[in-house]
Amino acid sequence: MAVVLPLEQRNLRTMWLAFAMALAMLGLGFASVPLYRLFCEATGFGGTTQRASAAEADLAERQAASAGARQFSIRFDANTASNMPWHFRPLQVTDRVSIGQRDMATFIARNNSSLPITGTATFNVEPEQAGAYFNKIQCFCFTEQTLQPGQEVRMPVLFYVDPAVLDDPNMDGVEQITLSYTFHRAKP
């Protein structure tokens, strides 16, 4: 036989349960951005590139040697946010890259303002499915960049395309991959 609680106790229990659920939803709201970022980094979802170590790049080069000589045209795109007084561009707009082979792209940034400015770069790869195979070993986008007034710097990106791209039917027919960066002012 079930015990029935008085109405006041049931209302109090319901209130605490609703309060706990509201706190849990608030917590999930704050956690959603970092969780989504981790998901994108792990899967390449939305064109998010992968980070790789030098050892992983060495392994990819060895795998590529036996995989054949397929190449991709890599297009480099550079943008700045509207409130960013920098001029930002790739040194070379396109490059031809063999799968698994390390390559380096160089971007040039210049601070056109009279104040030091710290920026951070967001990045993307198109087509989206290529993000899972585009691996960056070193990139200026991993850290904030501070440029003094009038300062111009060259910023390299060391990368490779993972040989696993050959096993993905979604990448059949893809001949060009675009690596795009946008510089934003860093939050103080």
Summary of the structure (lengths in Angstrom):
residues: 188
radius of gyration: 23.5
end to end distance: 62.2
largest distance: 81.3
contacts: 524
relative contact order: 0.20
helix: 37%
strand: 37%
